[in-house]
Structures are given as C-alpha cells and as structure tokens.
Amino acid sequence: MKTILALLLPVVLYVNAAAQSNFYKLGLGAGVGITQSFADLNKHDFGLSGYGTLDYYLTPFISLGMEGQFGEINGGDVYKDPNMRQFINTYKAINVNGKLALGALIDYKRSDFANAIKGLYVGAGVGAIMNKMKFVVREKPDGSSYIFPGKDKSTDLLVPLNLGINFNFMDRSGYYRYGLNVNYQSNITLGEGLDGYDDSPIRFKSGHPDIYNYFSIGLKYYFGPMGLSIKSLY
C-alpha cells in the first residue's frame, strides 16, 4: 500500500502543478484611438486621442489600474448646428478602474473558441476630465450678440465604462509578456464642461449628461513580481 501511495504522490503533484500557471502582476499599456462626443450639440464629431495604463493583476483575469488620456473631443458645426454652436476640447483625463475578464468565470479549456476569448472583459471606474477649449463659438454668429455661457477651462468628474479584450503572447520563458488590447470605453461626465457650453436647461433642453465614447487599440507589456494562478493559462 505504501508503495502504491509513493508512486501516486508524484503523479498527483504533477497534475496539480500542471493545472497552475505563473503570471506577471503588473501591466503597462499605451495606444491610440478615436473619440466621439455625445454632448448637447446635434453633431457628434470625432477626434484623435492617446492613452497610457498601469494595471495590477490580482489574478490573470481580475485587475485594478490607472489610465490617462489626452487628445481632442469635437462636436457641433457652426454652419449646420441649429444654434450655430461648435467646440474643440483638447482634454486630459485620468481614472482608476477595475476589470473582470471572462476567463475568471468560465472553463475556457473546453473549446478553442472559449480559450480564444478568455481575455474578454468588462470594467468600470471613476476619475476626472480636464477640459480646455481649443475652439468654441462663444458669441452666436447671427447678429444677435448673444453670448453662450460656459467655461473655456473646467474639470468634471468622470465615470468610465469599459468593454474590451486582451490577446496575450508568451515570451521565450513561456510566460505571458506581451499583449494586444482592443477597448471600447463610454465616459459619463458629471458636469457641463465637456462641450464648453452651460446654457440654461430652459433655453436648451437636454436632460442627459455629456458623454464621450473612446475606441482604442494598443499594446501591453507585463512585468514585475510573479503571481500564481489556480488555472492553467496555456
């Protein structure tokens, strides 16, 4: 009996070790993307923006992180907007966020498709956006001399909601070291600074918070201390 147990013990230890994987606990990312405004103006225009991220991975599929963005958010058209408004916001934003990936919830070893999308994630956070108007129609160009109220510089609270996917690649040592990230982010701003206009809601009825969406693609680099996953990543 002792002989059988002695023979089985290495097998059990091997199976248990094979079902685990090491992973880097820090991830540094950067990329570019396109913003689209959904403010109080009829035209929802596009702008270019870049970003950088730093994430700490509690597990390979659960992370806490920080993100910074800089670029442009545009909207309106002085010639086509019914109120003749237009803005270009050269903004900066920062947020802290958490993300949960599909791999934490499913047995992705059951199929190649599940394994391919195990990096699909959702996330949410909180942050701030620093608005700076590069261009804004402040005086209505219809001869009425009406001045649109608002600020050329402001800071608003920000609630980012993320949906994206990471595709990770191994290095020569057999660990996930590099990644490709595709992300769609919807940012709800708590304030009236995104478009530079703060007209009375009686004069310009909206009823909706200012939002900008951000579609981005970027690269990730994993490094730092190693963690141990109870799930095999390979």
PyMOL commands that set and color helices and strands:
alter all, ss='L'
color gray80, all
select helices_A, chain A and resi 2-18+102-104+108-110+112-116
alter helices_A, ss='H'
color red, helices_A
select strands_A, chain A and resi 21-38+46-59+62-76+86-101+120-136+153-170+176-190+211-229
alter strands_A, ss='S'
color yellow, strands_A
deselect
rebuild
show_as cartoon
